[in-house]
Amino acid sequence: MKKAIVNLCRLLLAAVFILSGFVKAVDPLGTLYKMQDYLQAMDLGGWLPDLALLAFAVGLSALEFCLGIFMLFAIRRRLTSRTMVIVLAIMTSLTLWLALTDPISDCGCFGDALVLTNWQTFWKNIILLTAALVVAKWPFGMIRFISKSNQWIVINYSLLFILIISGWSLYDRPQFDFRPYHEGTDLREGWNLMMEGNESPYADFFIEKADDGEDITEQVLNNEGYTFLLIAPWLEKADDSQLDLINQVYEYAEDNDYLFYCLTASGESGISLWRDITGADYPFCQTDGTVLKTMIRSNPGLLLLKDGKVIRKWSHNRLPDEYDLARPLEELELGQAAGNTMGRHIAEVMLWFVLPLLLLSITDRLWMWSKWIRKRKNSNSINKKEVKMRKKIVAGNWKMNMNLQDGIALAKELNETLKAEKPNCGVVICTPFIHLASIAQFLDQDIIGLGAENCADKEKGAFTGEVSAEMVKSTGAQYVILGHSERREYYKETPEILKEKVLLAQKNDLKVIFCIGESLEEREAGKQNEVVKAELEGSVFNLSEEDFRKIVIAYEPIWAIGTGKTATAEQAEEIHAYIRSIIAEKYGQAVADDTTILYGGSCKASNAPELFAKPDIDGGLIGGASLKAADFKGIIDAFK
């Protein structure tokens, strides 16, 4: 049930973030305008230059889109879910302020594709924030749609795709136009409905001649022929790189008796400046600036009307030239209604983004399925005796014993002894931090693995006295002991702390020997099974199957460590078998059968053969007996 809830929340978040990021990316100028409204409402207008604000708009849309894709594919699950919580916490706070103060009509979270009131947006964000907190609490409950090894393809392809979409929309115009002036819109019909008192998005639409103030809105909309409208919200900021093409279009309109007007919100000084720069002879008209920015996301841009309908739109970078306008519009394709381009744009997105990722996912899943089939066949082809050939390990835990010189001497003695007489099991020595780098220089790690006794739960930073997993790995060590009862008792290491340590250790390719076990009181109360299960669930059962397979479990009855007491072979086998059974419940029998489980309670050369003969005991985590080469060798020889 928990996993189902996590994945439902995950899919909801993915869908909303992908939609929100995409509609912003296809209309970056619209996102810029909305951000300007925000800053205006906060009395921060002009605080950032438009170019910086536009870059932020593009970055925000890319962040939302990529977070949605990463959530959908369960990529970098912890980082993605936590980032989503942070983003939603900020957005929820912002939308609460909008809902309470109502400085702007809507937040623009879905651009013009879906307009919500400020209160609707706030409650939407509350739902999303709740879902994000659920996913962040149990990020590893998300089912992967693509294997970890192929995630980089999705990451890079998604980022590249959304940035190209934004770049193309800035250069040309939005590929998806959700505004009331899109190609195919009947402005005349909308205007007439508004004039009859009906609710309409054209309430602020008007066209007044700049020279005498005459309202020519109805004249333009009722013209049955062609009308070119050059849209320049602010002439002072308009791009003047295509002046020749604009003038050519005007001359073409003059030659063919088509109407041509420049609509702007600039005043007389702005119009005069534009005329001086361009030598423009065409008439100028005044229109509301917000309406002009809604009509086309380009400054300037060009609209072509026929019978009051918008049939073509061009950004200043894609204006028609003399070759496009070689004949009258009545004879040209661009003089005809463009038709519904939504289907074509959806098909392009499917072709260039959805289809490649879908094929990658299917291929990846088929490959993983074939690997599972091969593994299953291999598992079924071996007999029970062969199943028991999981790795046997004897690991020494030196604890806080021996100075550097004594430690080096012991490691050298072990190295020479085991090189001369190869062991029948894996051997690991886990030493204090100060020994690691020195011992790694001469230790033959094909025979004896080197490990640390602990690592920090932080990656790096101002944590005086701590040693990170990366530092441990840099010494040449292969293993690290985590969760030892002494660390839990004396240093109050909680399951959450240990979870972080395990993740960081695996991130740095360290093999974890994870310790679990009960106290004497818990054993006498019959709670040993409950205790070890809770310790596994709290720190390592969050791992994927692939990552859990890298864990070595060490069961250590705390009441038998350093006390001289030892659990009987039957007691040890019973709890080891139980541990293997709960691993099977979580990850399946195949994983349980492959998991190495060590015994770690006052194991000596005298009792090791009896303990290691049990089917579910795969070796030992040895404390005091690992401090003398002969004693440690005696335990290793129990596997002969």
Buried (B, 14 or more C-beta within 10 A) or exposed (E): EEEEBBBEBBBBBBEBBBBBBBBBBBBBBBBBBBBBBBBEBEEEEEEBEEEEBBBBBBEBBBBBBBBBBBBBBBBBBBEBBBBBBEBBBEBBEBBBBBBEEEBBEBBBBBBBBEBBBBBBBBBBBBBBBEBBBBBBEBBBBBEBBBBEEBBEBBBEBBBEBBBEBBEBBBEBBBBBBBBBBBBBBBBBBBBBBBEEEEEBBBEEBBBBBBEEEEEBBBEBBEBEEBBBBBBBBBBBEBBEEBBEBBBBBBBBBEEBEBBBBBBBBBEEEBBEBBBEEBEBEBBBBBBBBEBBBBBBBBBBBBBBBBBBBBBBBBBBBBBBBEEBBEEBBEEEEEBEEBEEBBEEBEEEBEEEBEEBBEEBBEEBBEEBEEEEEEEEEEBEEEEEEEEEEBEBBBBBBBBEBBEEEEBBEBBBBBBEBBEEEEBEBBBBBBBBBEBBBBBBEEBEBEBBBBBBBBBBBBBEEEEEEBBBBBBBBEBBBBBBBBBBBBBBEEEEBEBEBBBBBBBBBBEBEBBBBBBBBBBEEBBEEEBBBEBBBEBBEBBBBBBEEEBBEBBBBBBBBBBBBEEEEBBEBEBBBBBBBBBBBBBBEBBEBBBBBBBBBBBBBBBBBEBBBBBBEBEBBBBBBBBBBBBEBEBBBBBBBBBE
